[in-house]
Amino acid sequence: MNANPTFPGARAASLLPLLALLIAIAGCGGGDEPAHYEPKTVTAAVTTVERTVVPRLVTATGALEAQNSVEVSTRIMGHVREVLVRSGETVTAGQILVRIDDTDTVARKRQATAAIDEARAVFDNAETNLARFERLYAENSVSKSQLDDVRTGRDRAFAGLTRAEANLSEVEVQLGYLRIKSPTAGTVTRRLVDPGDMANPGQPLVMLEQNNVMKVRAGISERDIDLVDVGGDVRVTVSAVDYAVFTVPVARVFPAANPMSRTFDLEAYLPNDDGRLRSGMFARVEVSIGSREAVLVPAAALHTRGQLTGVWIVNDASFAHLRWIRVGRAIDDRFEVISGLQGGETLVLRADQPLVEGDRIAAEKAVN
């Protein structure tokens, strides 16, 4: 026998408090009913979306480069004495960029100058002698042969003077080659030598760009290239620069495909008066190759929730319904709808209070 027997009546008595508690909890929960939302009437401005004709665009990616790039070099070998510019510096036409050691050439110039002085003295003496012989010949004091010999001597002296002057001019030209000047106004993009370097004929010393006008080159597929015309407008967007959107004509279409990309390149030129555009920046080029129909919605009608985009549609009974759509590119202040709308729907542009699914819309006015 068990030392502590449990009687059925005692067990039931011990369960009564727990049963009472469960009944109380169930009674409390069962007294509430789910809340029911009552639709409200919202005053809103609405618009009707229609299918419209938009340009059919092909988008290509290109890179910017200066319209003109210049490699500045020298024609004479020599050690670099000075480099007078830095990368990024703006220079003017004729400004000295690099000086090459001119010690030998300056010495040659002094020699050439001395040779001119000597040749001029010889020539002046020959001129004086010729004048004297001409007077003697007029007095029949010298023969015609003697006069001709003196005149020949004068001519030789003149030729010697001319050679000396030409030699000096050549030396001065060589001195000019040792003072490397900018052939045009522009910006220094690269400095390729430093003082003490040996400069060789034809070796680039400084790279310049004329960046007041930039060039963009983009590749178009062989399927679309026949639809692109020189002079037709393209839209160029440089995303790295704020508000850098340009509509410019196509300047050139290459007749052969690029062997690397197998696309056909086109070129267009962008104004860069403020200097914000730089070589190497990426650009998006949109080329119009015809037209097509599309549904456009105003930007004000769009609502975003995370990665989703939707619009409030007003049905025939004037109730609001949120429909999720997929949008594409922006055209002015509207966006193209890729899916979700067919055209003809009435959308809410602005409401005087937040909308909830099923709200009744009191149209303030129709906006077309």
URJOGI-V428766 format. One record per pair of residues at least 4 apart in sequence whose C-alpha atoms are under 8 Angstrom apart, sorted by the first residue. I is the first residue (numbers start at 1). J is the second residue. Records with the same first field share a line. If there is no record, write none. Layout:
BEGIN
I: J, J
END
This chain:
BEGIN
6: 10, 11
7: 11
8: 12
9: 13
10: 14
11: 15
12: 16
15: 19
16: 20
17: 21
18: 22
19: 23
20: 24
21: 25
22: 26
23: 27
24: 28
25: 29
26: 30
27: 31
28: 32
39: 356, 358, 359, 360
40: 359, 360
41: 359, 360, 361, 362
42: 351, 352, 353, 355, 359, 360, 361, 362
43: 351, 352, 353, 361, 362, 363, 364
44: 348, 349, 350, 351, 352, 361, 362, 363, 364, 365
45: 348, 349, 350, 351, 363, 364, 365, 366, 367
46: 346, 347, 348, 349, 350, 363, 364, 365, 366, 367
47: 346, 347, 348, 349, 366, 367, 368
48: 344, 345, 346, 347, 366, 367, 368
49: 295, 296, 297, 343, 344, 345, 346, 347, 368
50: 295, 296, 343, 344, 345
51: 293, 294, 295, 296, 342, 343, 344
52: 293, 294, 295, 296
53: 291, 292, 293, 294
54: 291, 292, 293, 294
55: 288, 289, 290, 291, 292
56: 288, 289, 290, 291, 292
57: 286, 287, 288, 289, 290
58: 220, 286, 287, 288, 289
59: 284, 285, 286, 287
60: 218, 219, 220, 284, 285, 286
61: 218, 219, 282, 283, 284, 285
62: 216, 217, 218, 219, 282, 283, 284, 285
63: 216, 217, 218, 279, 280, 281, 282, 283
64: 214, 215, 216, 217, 277, 278, 279, 280, 281, 282, 283
65: 214, 215, 216, 278, 279, 280
66: 209, 210, 211, 213, 214, 215, 278, 279
67: 209, 210, 211, 213, 214, 215, 269
68: 209, 210, 211
69: 207, 208, 209, 210
70: 207, 208, 209
71: 204, 205, 206, 207, 208
72: 180, 182, 183, 204, 205, 206, 207, 208
73: 180, 201, 202, 203, 204, 205, 206
74: 177, 178, 180, 199, 200, 201, 202, 203, 204, 205
75: 177, 200, 201, 202
76: 174, 177, 178, 199, 200, 201
77: 198, 199, 200, 201
78: 100, 101, 102, 198, 199, 200
79: 100, 101, 195, 196, 197, 198, 199
80: 98, 99, 100, 101, 193, 194, 195, 196, 197, 198, 199
81: 98, 99, 100, 101, 195, 196
82: 98, 99, 100, 194, 195
83: 97, 98, 99, 193, 194, 195
84: 96, 97, 98, 99
85: 89, 97, 98, 188, 191
86: 188, 190, 191
87: 187, 188, 189, 190, 191
88: 187, 188, 189, 190
89: 187, 188
90: 185, 186, 187, 188
91: 95, 182, 185, 186, 187, 188
92: 182, 184, 185, 186
93: 181, 182, 183, 184, 185
94: 181, 182, 183, 184
95: 181, 182
96: 179, 180, 181, 182
97: 179, 180, 181, 182, 206
98: 178, 179, 180, 181, 205
99: 178, 179, 180
100: 178, 179, 180, 199
101: 178
102: 106, 175, 178
103: 107
104: 108
105: 109, 171, 174, 175
106: 110, 175
107: 111
108: 112, 171
109: 113, 168, 171, 172
110: 114
111: 115
112: 116, 164, 165, 167, 168, 171
113: 117, 164, 168
114: 118
115: 119, 164
116: 120, 161, 164, 165
117: 121
118: 122
119: 123, 157, 158, 160, 161, 164
120: 124, 157, 158, 161
121: 125
122: 126, 157
123: 127, 154, 157, 158, 161
124: 128
125: 129
126: 130, 150, 153, 154, 157
127: 131, 154
128: 132
129: 133, 150
130: 134, 147, 150, 151, 154
131: 135
132: 136
133: 137, 142, 147, 150
134: 138, 147
135: 139
136: 140, 141, 142
137: 141, 142, 143, 144, 147
142: 146, 147
143: 147
144: 148
145: 149
146: 150
147: 151
148: 152
149: 153
150: 154
151: 155
152: 156
153: 157
154: 158
155: 159
156: 160
157: 161
158: 162
159: 163
160: 164
161: 165
162: 166
163: 167
164: 168
165: 169
166: 170
167: 171
168: 172
169: 173
170: 174
171: 175
172: 176
173: 177
174: 178
175: 179
176: 180
184: 210
185: 210
186: 208, 209, 210, 211
187: 208, 209, 210, 211
188: 206, 207, 208, 209
189: 206, 207, 208, 209
190: 206, 207, 208
191: 205, 206, 207
192: 204, 205, 206, 207
193: 197, 205, 206
199: 203, 205
211: 272, 275, 278
212: 271, 272, 273, 274, 275
213: 269, 270, 271, 272, 273
214: 269, 270, 271, 272, 277, 278, 279
215: 267, 268, 269, 270
216: 267, 268, 269, 270, 283
217: 265, 266, 267, 268
218: 265, 266, 267, 285
219: 261, 263, 264, 265, 266
220: 224, 225, 263, 264, 265, 266
221: 225, 262, 263, 264
222: 226, 263, 264
224: 228, 289
225: 264
227: 289, 290
228: 232, 287, 288, 289
229: 250, 253
230: 249, 250, 251, 252, 253
231: 249, 250, 251
232: 249, 250
233: 247, 248, 249, 250, 287, 288
234: 247, 248, 249, 250, 285, 286, 287, 288
235: 245, 246, 247, 248, 285, 286, 287
236: 245, 246, 247, 248, 283, 284, 285, 286
237: 244, 245, 246, 283, 284, 285
238: 244, 245, 281, 282, 283, 284
239: 244, 282, 283, 284
240: 281, 282
241: 276, 277
246: 270
248: 268, 269, 270
249: 268, 269
250: 266, 267, 268, 269
251: 266, 267, 268, 269
252: 266, 267, 268
253: 264, 265, 266, 267
254: 264, 265, 266
255: 264
256: 264
257: 261, 262, 263, 264, 265
258: 262, 263, 264, 265
259: 263
272: 276, 277
277: 281
294: 336, 337
295: 336, 337, 338, 341, 342, 343
296: 334, 335, 336, 337
297: 301, 302, 334, 335, 336, 337
298: 302, 333, 334, 335, 349
299: 333, 334, 335
300: 349, 350
301: 311, 312, 347, 348, 349, 350
302: 309, 310, 311
303: 309, 310, 311
304: 308, 309, 310
305: 309
308: 324, 325
309: 324, 325, 326, 327
310: 322, 323, 324, 325
311: 322, 323, 324, 325, 347, 348
312: 320, 321, 322, 323, 347, 348
313: 320, 321, 322, 323, 345, 346, 347, 348
314: 318, 319, 320, 321, 345, 346, 347, 348, 361
315: 319, 320, 321, 346
318: 360, 361, 362
319: 358, 359, 360, 361
320: 355, 356, 357, 358, 359, 360, 361
321: 357, 358
322: 357
323: 340
324: 340
325: 337, 338, 339, 340, 341
326: 337, 338, 339, 340
327: 335, 336, 337, 338, 339
328: 335, 336, 337, 338
329: 335, 336
330: 334, 335, 336
331: 335, 336
337: 341
341: 345
351: 355
355: 359
END
